[in-house]
């Protein structure tokens, strides 16, 4: 079941990699405070805007999954699974991207 693997991948991303992203960003903020340098405002702006975009994308995807389930008369368990998969996907995608980007950043 391909959808189940994607859901597991996204859930794993959130469970394991989200704290890594938080730690890397906190480290950046701490180093800026300790060295007296200016904080990277582009990263802080990206942090907020990507959360807003992920939330909006998640809501739209979940609503579309509910509508599709209603049109196909899916069972309640299938509907719940489809909505969960759709809602979590935008967050998992962004967390994986952030881990790669922040881990390879220099200095």
Secondary structure, DSSP 8 states (H G I E B T S, - for coil): -HHHHHHHHHHHIIIIIHHHHHHHHHHHHHHHHHHT----HHHHHHHHHHHHHHHHHHHHHHHHHHHHHHHHT--HHHHHHHHHHHHHHHHHHHHHHHHHHHHH---
